[in-house]
Amino acid sequence: MILKAHKYLFYFFYKMTSVNYGREGGAHAAYIIISIFFSMNALTLIGLCKKLILKNFNISLLELSVIFVLMLVMSFLIFIYKSRYKKIVSDFNTYPQKDRKWSIMVVFYIIITFVTLVAVIKL
């Protein structure tokens, strides 16, 4: 279920970005957007651990860079490598409109990602 949620997250961003960037450009833009969100989630978890254990939230530019690069590589391997995005898009294009409950979950995910990151920083 988690992987399906990630695939729908990719599909959601792909549909939004492919309007402006075309099919391949939309896939690459979606993969970068997902990498940014995954990085924000990782930073939230790291920040929370640092707050609880070390009582501070100092993340260096090196740590931030390493996290982002790892998320880029992971997202590339999951979504772009060997044109996997084409199968993801074709799978979700065949879903009936009423079964797209995932869109609401994506919006909640986006909101929760920003709120939790800000909350950890403000702690």
N, C-alpha and C positions, 0 to 999 in steps of 0.2 A: 504494500500500500504506500509506503514511503517513496519508493522509486516511481510509482505511478504519479504521486503528487509532484515530484520533481519534474517528471516528464510533462505534466500538465502546466506546471509553472513555466517551463521552457516554451511550450506551445502558446501559452497566454502572451508572453513577451514576443514570441515570434510573430504572432498575428498582429500585434500592435506595431512592430517595427518593419515588417515586410511591406507594409503599405508604402512607406517612404524609401526603403532600401532594396526592395526586390527580394526574391527568394533566398539567395545566398547571403546577401547583405543583412537581411532580417535574421537569419540563423546566427550569423556572427554577432550581431548586436544583441540578440537574446542571450547568447552565451556569455557575453561580457556583463550584461545586466545581472544575470544569475550569479556570476562570479562575485560581483559587488555585494549582492545580498547575502551570499554564503560567507563572504569575508566579514560583513557586519555581524552576522550570527556568531562567527568564531570570535570576533573581538568582544562581543557581549559576554560569551562564556569565559574567555580569558580574563576580561575585566572583572567579572563577578568573582572568579577564583582569586584574582589578585586582591580585590577588595576584602574578601573574607579572610584570606590567609595573611596577606602582607599589609592590609589596611591602606593601600594606596592604588591609584589607577594611572600608572605611568607606563605607557606603551611607546617604545622607541620607534623611530621611522624604519629601522631595520626589521623589527618584529612585524610592523604593519606591511612592509614590502614582502616579507617571506610569506605571510598569511595570504596576501592577495595573489602572489605567484602560484602558491599551492592550489588555491581555489580556481585560478585560471586553468592550470594543468588538469585538475580533476574534472572541471566542467568540459574542457575540450575533449577529454577521453570519453566522457559519458555521452555528450551530445553531438559533437562535430566529427570526431574521428570516424573515418570510413562512411561519411555521410549518414550517420545514424539519425540525424534530424529529419531526414526525408521519411523514414518509417514512423517516427513520432508524430509528425504532421499528418501523414496519411491516416494513422490510427485515430487521432482525435478529430479529423475532418469527417470521419464516418459516424461519430457519436451523434445520436439524436439531440436536438436542441434542448429538450427537457432534462436530459441527463448531464447538463453542464453545470451541475451544482458546484463544481470545482472553482468556478469563477469567483464565487462568494468567498471561498476558502483562500484564494489567492489574495483578494483584497484584505482579508483579515491578517494574512501572513505579512503583507507589506506594512500594515499599520502596526502590528505587534513587533515587527523587526525594528522599526524606528522608535517606538515607545520604550522597548526594553533597553535598547542601546543608550538612549538619553537617560533613562532611569539609572542605569549602571554608572554612567558618567557623573550624574548628579549626586549619587549616594555619598 
